[in-house]
């Protein structure tokens, strides 16, 4: 099993490309390049959401077991995000509202889990390990 764990500070949007790069390096062994690129995109969305909507930062973890990738972004704010509405399109000029819709449409599985302090938003992708 391979893994990644990073703490990102509140409102530190510069951390997003750094965590994305670390995930890219971790997934360098995947033969399925499309899955790795989707993973980078979805993780970027979740980290950005956590940093924009909280002041406390987040903890990002990614693990690969066999051919399954799981990425979790944990923040420390108790309010759960509203789940994306499947039939409500995001306006073209909107700068918000696409992150969880992307996760919902591209991940093999995803969810939001409340924690005693905060929440975890996660997704899973299947890929083919080398």
PyMOL commands that set and color helices and strands:
alter all, ss='L'
color gray80, all
select helices_A, chain A and resi 14-29+33-53+99-106
alter helices_A, ss='H'
color red, helices_A
select strands_A, chain A and resi 2-8+58-65+68-75+109-114+119-126
alter strands_A, ss='S'
color yellow, strands_A
deselect
rebuild
show_as cartoon
